[in-house]
Amino acid sequence: MSTIMNVSKVARCAVRCHNLPVLDFLAPAFITVQSKHIPHRAIKRSCMSTSATKKSNVRESASELPLDTLQITQRNTLTEDQKRFLDSALRVNQAGELAAVLIYAAQTPPIVQSHPHLRPLMKHMYDQEAGHLQIFNELLAKHRIRPTAMYPVWKAAATVLGWSTAVMGREAAMACTEAVETEIGTHYNDQVRVLLEWVQMMEERGDPVGEDIAELVKNLRRIRDEELEHLDHAVENHAKQARPYELLTNIIRGGCRTAIWISERV
């Protein structure tokens, strides 16, 4: 009878740990255990009482989070509006970097074939975009944020855009890069401004700035600067000589703004 009661108690612990809500970005899911005043040691004892075959069901608990992480995330819990902003921002960023990787991948073969001297530049820009995509893939996985539901559509659209502008010539391909990077650079700059406002408010309240926020600001600034570097490369390689330049860049920039708006919501 005692064994049955112990197993029941462990099962209830596992259910509580498994069903805790996810607090996106700064606050890990299991911070809510602390906020309900359940003693830290009690959680640890209850979870450790399970048998070896049951340990995987209760492994995730507040006892496994470093103490400094618990303190930072508890004091800097974001509001619901801030969590929604970060969810949508990271979702859009990941989708945008995926599109950029596919655009450069589709542009490179035709461009390099007609302009072999551009091979190092195309590879440089592609490699940077691939690095950006990896960062946002990791952030979405870490904070359990779903990618946009438009993923398949953006993949197809980016590939078609990259290939078609490259076939039109180097100037059109570079005009495409100029248009895309103009919108993306502005988008990242807006995000950096919002996050810096949050940091300022935290400092004014005397709260420590969480490592996640500080690291995100650092990454966004670097990525923004690299995107604007791509824009400069495009202009240097005769983007403005594309015909029809105004029509082409306006269509692409409008498409980027539409894709950002949709990805923020879907």
Secondary structure, DSSP 4 states (H G I P E B T S, - for coil): -HHHHHHHHHHHHHHHHHHPPP--TTS-TTHHHHHTT--HHHHHHHHHTS-GGGHHHH--SGGGS-HHHHHHHHHTPPPHHHHHHHHHHHHHHHHHHHHHHHHHHHHHHHHHHH-GGGHHHHHHHHHHHHHHHHHHHHHHHHTTPPPPTTHHHHHHHHHHHHHHHHHH-HHHHHHHHHHHHHHHHHHHHHHHHHHHHHHHHHHHHTPPPPHHHHHHHHHHHHHHHHHHHHHHHHHHTTGGG-TTHHHHHHHHHHHHHHHHHHHHH-
